[in-house]
Amino acid sequence: MALSAGSHRSRIHVEAPGGSPRRALVLHDRALLVDLIELTLNHGLFVVRAARDLAEAEAILDQWRPHIGVVDMDHDGSTPLLEHLDDANALAGTVMPVLGLTRRGDLQTKLKAFDLGVDDILTVPFSPEELLARCMVLARRASGTDRPIVPTITIGEIEIDIVNRQVRAGTSVVHLSGIEQSLLYLLASRSGRVLTRDEILDAIWGTDFVAESNIVDRHIRSLRIKLQNDYRRPRFIATVPGVGYRFIPTFSNAGWDEGGESAEPQRSRPASSDDDAS
């Protein structure tokens, strides 16, 4: 069954490996990207606290003592935060690795980020699995330990294994392309809330990407077909006419057979491309 109207937050179950999760500080002022980062990292290996400005980030840094930082290098507060971090590391005798995020992928921007003290750089937009892998590598280097990457995120009937690019809908394994998985992640990160087509385009393809007018709708249609989601009776992805799309976390006791068909009670079948009114 679908979540009730009062249950506006999705229930996320995580399977954590042994040991306590690493603390991750995120400095970014775009809520959409913060939600995506939190969903990607909050799977038992990391616990995330996000800051929108320098003062909030410095307070988290001083009081919470994170193990790793994810910093938007295009943010006005990135340089003073890294300077503050250098001072904090010197006082504590520790090193907190930093992954820098930037929308500018040119060599000069990357070199400047490294000169400011980041340990790695990732260009936005990024794939969730690359973000996770880079954060894990930095955390391993800093701690000198080797922990397995075994994230499994479950939202309603959708279970996502981002490392192996495997998604389960009910009991059926769904194989998604990289863009489809990033799109599912993006929608799930804002579960229950509407994402406009422009927001999706910006987050997945980037602001400089010159896209066909229906590129978002085409990938939504493909994702729906693989998830066996009929847009007329949506179980996972609902269309908000004239606006965009919304992820609907659903909870059901009904299983699916290996062929992907729903068990009793009957579920809706995938819409064809001709029927889909994205």
C-alpha positions in Angstrom: 0.0 0.0 0.0 1.1 3.6 -0.5 2.1 5.8 2.4 -0.7 7.7 4.0 -0.8 11.4 3.4 0.4 12.1 6.9 3.5 9.9 6.4 5.3 12.4 4.2 8.8 11.0 4.9 10.0 7.8 3.3 11.1 5.0 5.6 14.7 4.2 4.8 16.2 0.9 6.1 20.0 0.6 6.0 22.1 -2.4 6.5 25.3 -1.3 8.3 28.5 -3.3 8.5 30.3 -3.7 11.8 31.6 -0.6 13.5 30.2 2.9 13.9 29.6 5.0 10.8 31.9 7.8 9.8 30.7 11.3 10.3 30.5 13.4 7.1 30.2 17.2 6.9 28.6 18.5 3.8 28.9 22.2 2.8 26.5 23.0 0.0 23.7 25.5 -0.4 21.6 23.6 -2.9 19.0 21.5 -1.1 18.5 19.1 -4.0 22.2 18.1 -4.1 22.4 17.9 -0.3 19.4 15.4 -0.4 21.1 13.3 -3.0 24.4 13.3 -1.1 22.6 12.3 2.1 20.8 9.5 0.5 24.0 8.2 -1.1 26.1 8.3 2.1 23.5 7.6 4.8 23.5 3.9 4.4 25.3 2.8 7.5 28.9 3.7 6.6 28.4 7.4 7.0 26.1 9.7 8.9 25.7 13.2 7.4 25.3 16.7 8.7 24.8 19.4 6.1 25.6 23.1 6.3 24.3 25.8 4.0 26.8 28.6 5.1 30.3 29.0 6.6 29.1 29.7 10.2 27.0 26.6 10.3 29.8 24.5 8.8 32.4 25.8 11.2 30.1 25.0 14.2 29.6 21.4 12.9 33.3 21.1 12.4 34.2 22.2 15.9 31.4 20.5 17.8 30.8 17.3 15.9 34.4 16.6 14.7 33.6 14.9 11.3 35.8 12.2 9.8 35.4 13.6 6.3 34.2 16.7 4.5 32.3 17.1 1.2 32.7 20.8 0.2 31.2 22.7 -2.6 34.2 24.5 -4.0 32.0 27.0 -5.8 30.5 28.1 -2.4 31.8 31.4 -1.1 32.6 29.8 2.2 34.7 27.0 0.8 38.1 28.7 1.1 37.6 30.1 4.7 36.2 26.7 5.7 39.3 24.9 4.4 41.5 27.5 6.2 39.5 26.9 9.4 39.9 23.1 8.9 43.7 23.5 8.6 43.8 25.3 12.0 41.5 22.7 13.6 43.7 19.8 12.2 46.8 21.5 13.5 45.4 21.9 17.0 44.0 18.4 17.2 46.9 16.7 15.5 44.5 15.0 13.0 43.7 15.1 9.3 40.2 15.3 8.0 40.1 14.5 4.3 38.0 16.7 2.0 36.2 15.8 -1.2 35.7 19.0 -3.3 32.6 19.4 -5.6 32.6 21.8 -8.5 30.5 22.4 -11.6 33.6 23.7 -13.4 35.6 20.8 -14.7 38.5 22.7 -16.2 42.0 21.9 -15.1 42.7 25.3 -13.5 39.7 25.0 -11.2 40.8 21.5 -10.1 44.4 22.6 -9.5 43.2 25.6 -7.5 41.0 23.2 -5.4 44.0 20.9 -4.7 46.1 24.0 -3.8 43.5 25.0 -1.3 43.8 21.6 0.4 41.2 19.3 -0.9 42.2 15.6 -1.2 40.0 14.8 -4.2 37.7 16.6 -6.6 34.5 15.5 -8.2 32.6 17.3 -11.0 28.9 18.0 -10.7 26.8 16.3 -11.9 28.1 13.0 -10.5 27.0 9.4 -10.2 26.0 8.3 -6.7 28.3 5.3 -6.8 31.3 7.5 -7.7 30.6 9.8 -4.8 30.4 6.9 -2.4 33.5 5.3 -3.7 35.6 8.4 -3.5 34.4 9.1 0.1 35.2 5.6 1.1 38.7 5.8 -0.3 39.3 9.1 1.5 38.0 7.6 4.8 40.1 4.5 4.4 43.3 6.5 3.8 42.6 8.7 6.8 41.8 5.9 9.2 44.2 3.3 7.8 41.5 0.6 7.9 39.8 -1.3 5.1 36.0 -1.5 5.5 33.8 -3.2 2.9 31.4 -1.1 0.8 28.1 -2.9 1.3 25.4 -0.3 1.1 21.8 -1.4 0.6 19.1 1.2 0.7 15.5 0.2 0.9 12.7 2.7 0.3 9.3 1.1 0.3 9.4 -1.8 -2.2 12.5 -0.4 -3.9 15.9 -1.8 -2.8 19.0 -0.2 -4.2 22.5 -1.6 -4.3 24.5 1.3 -5.7 27.9 -0.4 -5.9 26.6 -3.3 -8.0 24.1 -1.2 -10.0 21.3 -3.5 -8.9 17.8 -2.5 -8.0 15.0 -4.7 -6.7 11.4 -3.9 -7.1 9.6 -6.4 -4.9 11.4 -9.7 -5.5 12.4 -8.8 -9.1 15.9 -7.7 -10.0 15.9 -4.6 -12.3 19.0 -3.7 -14.3 19.3 0.0 -14.9 21.6 2.2 -16.9 23.8 4.7 -15.1 21.5 7.6 -15.9 18.4 5.6 -14.9 20.0 4.7 -11.6 21.1 8.3 -10.9 17.5 9.4 -11.9 16.0 6.9 -9.4 18.4 8.0 -6.7 17.5 11.7 -7.4 13.8 11.1 -7.2 14.1 8.9 -4.1 16.3 11.5 -2.4 13.3 13.8 -2.5 10.7 11.2 -1.8 7.2 12.5 -1.7 8.2 15.9 -3.1 7.9 17.2 -6.6 11.0 17.6 -8.8 10.6 19.8 -11.9 12.0 18.8 -15.2 14.6 21.6 -15.0 15.8 20.5 -11.6 16.2 16.9 -12.9 18.0 18.1 -16.0 20.3 20.3 -14.0 21.1 17.6 -11.4 21.7 14.7 -13.9 23.1 16.4 -16.9 24.4 19.7 -15.7 23.6 23.3 -16.5 25.8 23.4 -19.6 24.2 20.3 -21.2 22.2 21.2 -24.4 19.4 18.6 -24.2 16.6 17.5 -26.3 13.3 19.0 -25.0 12.0 15.5 -24.0 15.1 13.9 -22.6 13.9 13.8 -19.0 10.5 12.4 -20.1 12.2 9.7 -22.2 14.4 8.5 -19.3 11.4 8.6 -16.9 9.5 6.5 -19.3 12.3 4.0 -19.6 12.7 3.8 -15.8 9.0 3.3 -15.4 8.9 0.4 -17.8 11.8 -1.3 -16.0 10.1 -0.8 -12.6 6.8 -2.0 -14.1 5.2 1.3 -13.1 2.0 2.3 -15.0 1.8 6.1 -15.1 -2.0 5.9 -14.9 -1.8 4.0 -11.6 1.7 5.0 -10.3 3.4 2.9 -7.7 6.8 4.5 -7.7 6.9 7.6 -10.0 4.0 9.9 -10.3 3.6 12.6 -13.0 2.6 16.1 -11.7 1.1 17.6 -14.8 2.8 20.7 -16.0 5.4 20.5 -13.3 7.5 17.3 -13.1 7.7 14.1 -11.2 7.4 12.7 -7.7 8.7 9.5 -6.1 6.1 7.6 -4.2 7.5 5.1 -1.6 5.1 2.1 -1.5 4.8 -0.7 1.0 3.2 -4.0 0.1 3.1 -7.6 1.3 2.5 -8.8 -2.2 5.5 -10.4 -3.9 6.5 -10.4 -7.5 7.4 -13.5 -9.4 10.8 -14.0 -11.2 9.4 -12.7 -14.4 8.5 -9.4 -12.9 4.8 -9.9 -12.9 3.0 -9.0 -9.7 1.4 -11.5 -7.4 -2.1 -11.2 -6.1 -3.5 -8.6 -5.8 -2.8 -7.7 -9.4 -0.5 -4.7 -9.9 -0.6 -2.4 -12.9 1.4 -3.3 -15.9 4.1 -1.1 -17.6 2.8 1.5 -19.9 4.1 1.5 -23.5 5.9 4.5 -24.9 2.8 5.3 -26.9 0.6 5.3 -23.8 2.9 7.2 -21.4 1.7 10.7 -21.0 4.9 11.9 -19.3 
